[in-house]
Amino acid sequence: MKSYRKIMGIVCAILAVFTVFGCKKGGSDVFKIGYANNDDANYFDKLKRDVFEQIASDDPTLKVTYTNANVDMQAQLDHIDNFIAQKMNAIIICPVDTDGIVSGIEKANAANIPVICIGVDAGGGNYTYVGTEYVDAGIRQGEYMAEHLPQNAKIIYLSGTPGYSHTRDRRRGFFETITAKRPDVELLSEQTANYLRATSMQVMEDWMQTFPQIDGVIAANDEMALGALEALKGANRNKGVLIAGVDATAQGRQAIKNGEIAFSVLQSAPKMTEGAYNAIKRLQKGEVIEKQIIIPHENVTIENVDEYL
């Protein structure tokens, strides 16, 4: 599937099947799910929840309770405690913190409730991870930049929130790749912007005062890439600067279409959600699901961005 239209077409097909063959909600076969989201205000977290809610709302065999932690680890642990007390058949989690979520998963394990982590993995406990291989996103950024940066290029790196495994692995994938392929490339500076556009913009403004030459900006997500772009445009310094992000969000894809961002790595929230939904359906049948359900990344550039718009 090469576009969100195709993905949502599959979603609609799934809905049609359950509309025709499903039983009525509230019956004895209803499968109860607790969905513990990290942050409904976060673009990617909200998209995953919205797609799951769309699918599940028309599946009469499921009853889903949603919670929003607002990036509060203790609140999310409390939500999981409540799900356990409500004797949910399964719990889906988008973790606030990779390590902080472990105690909640272990409590669910003790209660024999299957756990699915969607988009973000955990540091321990027994669960199924549905999402991408984080290091692959960094490798793809490194490969693109190695091919397109000028000789002796000077770059900066905007990292994500410390403590997340995807922050660490995206960074590792990029630097291992660019170092191996392009030893001439110089890293001017690296700083976290916590995956936030406004913070990225501020960091970029400071960097522009320090470094007269910046050839490339590598960001661990599109929000930070867009923040850097805004700062560069404000200083009339965006021409000739290659910017790479991760997520291929709607605004990120439009910036690629406009020739302002060069590259992003699509990790498809709809496909992750579809993977989590399919895992739930297998649990309903009493099947054992694998520990990892990997959703492949896809490169998005000016050459193919129209396929994703």
C-alpha positions in Angstrom: 0.0 0.0 0.0 1.5 3.3 -1.1 -0.9 5.8 0.2 -3.1 6.6 3.2 -6.1 6.3 0.9 -5.3 2.7 0.2 -4.7 2.1 3.9 -8.0 3.6 4.9 -9.7 1.6 2.1 -8.6 -1.6 3.9 -9.9 -0.2 7.2 -13.3 0.4 5.5 -13.3 -3.1 4.2 -12.6 -4.5 7.7 -15.5 -2.4 9.0 -17.8 -3.7 6.3 -17.1 -7.3 7.2 -17.9 -6.8 10.8 -21.0 -4.8 10.0 -22.4 -7.7 8.0 -21.3 -10.7 10.1 -20.9 -9.2 13.6 -23.1 -9.8 16.6 -24.7 -7.2 18.7 -22.6 -5.2 21.3 -23.2 -6.2 24.9 -23.4 -9.9 24.2 -21.5 -12.5 26.1 -18.8 -12.7 23.5 -17.7 -9.1 23.9 -14.0 -8.7 24.3 -13.0 -5.9 26.6 -10.0 -3.8 25.8 -8.3 -1.0 27.8 -6.5 1.5 25.5 -3.9 3.5 27.5 -2.7 6.4 25.3 0.3 8.6 26.1 -0.9 11.9 24.8 -4.0 12.8 22.8 -2.4 16.1 21.9 0.5 14.4 20.2 -0.1 14.1 16.5 1.2 10.5 16.2 -0.4 9.2 19.4 -3.7 10.7 18.4 -3.6 9.3 14.9 -3.1 5.8 16.2 -5.9 6.1 18.7 -8.3 7.7 16.1 -7.7 4.9 13.6 -8.2 2.2 16.2 -11.3 3.9 17.5 -12.7 4.0 14.0 -12.1 0.3 13.4 -13.2 -0.8 16.9 -16.4 1.3 17.1 -17.9 -0.7 14.2 -16.7 -4.1 15.6 -19.6 -5.4 17.7 -17.4 -8.0 19.4 -15.2 -5.3 21.0 -15.7 -2.9 23.8 -12.9 -0.4 24.2 -12.2 2.0 27.1 -9.8 4.8 26.2 -7.6 6.8 28.6 -5.2 9.7 28.1 -2.2 10.1 30.3 -1.2 13.5 29.1 2.4 12.4 29.2 2.1 11.6 32.9 3.7 8.3 33.7 1.9 7.8 37.1 -1.4 8.6 35.5 -0.8 5.9 32.9 0.1 3.4 35.6 -3.1 4.3 37.4 -5.1 3.7 34.2 -3.5 0.3 33.8 -4.4 -0.5 37.4 -8.0 0.4 36.7 -8.0 -1.8 33.6 -6.8 -4.7 35.6 -9.5 -4.1 38.2 -12.1 -4.0 35.4 -10.8 -7.4 34.2 -10.1 -6.3 30.7 -9.4 -9.1 28.2 -6.4 -7.2 26.8 -4.6 -3.9 27.3 -3.1 -1.7 24.5 -0.6 0.8 25.6 1.2 3.7 23.9 3.8 4.1 26.7 4.7 7.4 28.3 8.1 6.1 29.1 9.9 3.0 28.0 11.2 2.0 31.4 8.5 3.6 33.5 5.8 1.5 32.0 7.4 -1.8 33.0 5.7 -2.1 36.4 2.3 -1.6 34.8 3.0 -4.4 32.3 4.2 -6.7 35.0 1.0 -6.2 37.0 -1.0 -7.0 33.8 1.1 -10.1 33.4 0.4 -11.2 36.9 -3.4 -10.8 36.2 -2.9 -12.9 33.0 -4.1 -10.0 30.8 -2.3 -9.8 27.4 -0.5 -6.5 26.7 0.2 -4.9 23.3 2.5 -1.9 23.1 1.8 0.1 20.0 4.5 2.4 18.4 6.7 2.5 21.5 8.2 -0.6 23.1 8.9 -1.2 26.8 12.0 -2.0 28.9 10.6 -5.2 30.4 7.6 -7.3 31.1 5.8 -9.7 28.8 4.1 -7.9 25.9 3.7 -7.8 22.1 5.3 -4.8 20.4 3.5 -3.5 17.2 5.6 -0.9 15.4 8.7 -0.2 13.4 12.3 -1.0 14.0 13.6 2.3 15.4 17.2 1.9 14.3 16.0 1.4 10.7 14.7 5.0 10.6 18.1 6.3 11.5 19.8 4.1 9.0 17.5 5.3 6.2 18.3 9.0 7.2 22.0 8.2 7.1 21.8 6.5 3.7 19.9 9.5 2.2 22.2 12.1 3.7 25.3 10.1 2.7 24.1 10.1 -0.9 23.0 13.8 -1.1 25.1 15.9 1.1 28.0 17.9 -0.5 31.6 17.1 0.1 32.8 18.1 3.6 29.3 19.0 4.6 28.5 20.4 8.1 25.4 19.0 9.8 23.5 19.3 13.0 21.3 16.7 14.8 18.1 17.2 16.7 17.5 14.3 18.9 14.2 13.2 20.6 13.3 13.0 24.2 16.0 11.3 26.3 15.0 7.9 27.8 13.0 6.7 24.9 14.4 3.6 23.0 13.3 5.1 19.7 15.3 8.3 20.5 18.4 6.2 21.2 18.0 3.8 18.3 17.2 6.4 15.6 20.3 8.3 16.7 22.5 5.2 16.6 21.2 4.2 13.2 22.0 7.6 11.7 25.4 8.1 13.1 26.7 4.6 12.5 25.5 4.9 8.8 26.8 8.4 8.1 30.2 7.7 9.8 30.7 4.6 7.8 29.6 6.1 4.4 30.7 9.7 4.7 33.7 10.3 7.1 34.1 13.7 5.6 30.8 15.0 7.1 31.3 17.1 10.2 28.8 17.2 13.1 28.7 20.8 14.3 26.3 20.2 17.2 23.7 17.8 18.7 20.9 18.7 21.0 17.5 17.4 22.1 14.3 19.3 21.3 12.1 16.7 22.9 10.2 16.0 19.7 8.7 19.4 19.9 8.4 21.9 17.0 8.7 25.1 19.1 11.7 23.8 21.0 13.4 22.8 17.8 12.8 26.3 16.4 14.5 27.9 19.4 17.5 25.5 19.2 17.9 26.2 15.5 17.8 29.9 16.0 20.7 29.6 18.5 22.6 27.3 16.1 22.3 29.8 13.3 24.0 32.5 15.4 26.9 30.1 16.2 27.4 28.4 12.8 27.7 30.4 9.6 27.5 27.2 7.5 24.9 24.5 7.9 24.4 22.0 5.1 22.2 19.5 6.7 19.6 19.1 9.5 18.8 15.7 10.8 15.8 15.5 13.1 14.4 12.4 14.9 10.9 13.4 13.9 9.0 15.7 11.5 7.9 18.1 14.2 11.5 19.0 14.9 12.3 19.1 11.2 9.5 21.5 10.7 10.6 23.7 13.6 14.1 23.9 12.2 12.7 24.7 8.8 10.7 27.6 10.2 13.8 29.0 11.9 15.8 28.7 8.7 13.2 30.4 6.6 12.8 33.2 9.1 16.5 33.9 8.7 16.4 33.3 4.9 18.9 30.5 5.3 16.9 27.5 4.2 18.2 27.4 0.6 20.6 24.6 0.1 20.0 23.0 3.5 19.0 19.3 3.4 16.5 18.5 6.1 15.5 15.0 7.1 12.8 13.9 9.5 10.9 10.8 10.7 7.1 10.1 10.5 6.2 11.6 7.2 3.3 13.5 8.8 0.8 15.4 6.7 2.7 18.7 7.2 6.0 16.9 6.7 4.8 15.5 3.4 3.6 18.8 2.3 7.0 20.4 3.1 8.6 17.7 1.0 6.1 18.4 -1.8 7.1 22.1 -1.5 10.8 21.3 -1.8 11.5 22.5 1.8 12.2 19.2 3.5 14.2 16.7 1.5 13.4 13.4 3.2 11.3 11.7 5.8 10.8 8.1 6.9 7.2 7.0 7.0 6.2 4.9 10.0 2.5 4.3 9.3 0.2 4.9 12.3 -2.7 3.3 10.4 -0.6 0.2 9.6 0.5 -0.1 13.2 -3.1 0.3 14.3 -4.2 -2.4 11.8 -1.5 -4.7 13.2 -2.7 -4.1 16.8 -6.3 -4.7 15.8 -5.4 -8.0 14.0 -3.5 -9.1 17.1 -6.6 -8.4 19.2 -8.7 -10.5 16.9 -6.3 -13.4 17.2 -6.3 -13.1 21.0 -10.1 -13.3 20.8 -9.8 -16.6 19.1 -7.5 -17.9 21.9 -4.4 -17.8 19.7 -0.9 -16.9 20.9 0.6 -13.8 19.3 4.2 -13.2 18.5 6.4 -10.9 20.6 7.0 -8.5 17.7 4.9 -7.4 14.8 7.1 -5.2 12.7 5.7 -2.6 10.4 8.2 -1.7 7.7 9.3 1.9 7.1 9.0 3.7 3.8 11.2 6.5 2.4 9.3 9.6 1.3 11.1 12.1 -1.0 10.1 14.6 -3.7 10.2 11.7 -6.2 7.3 9.8 -4.6 5.6 12.1 -2.2 2.5 12.4 -4.4 1.8 8.7 -3.6 1.3 9.7 0.0 -0.7 12.9 -0.3 
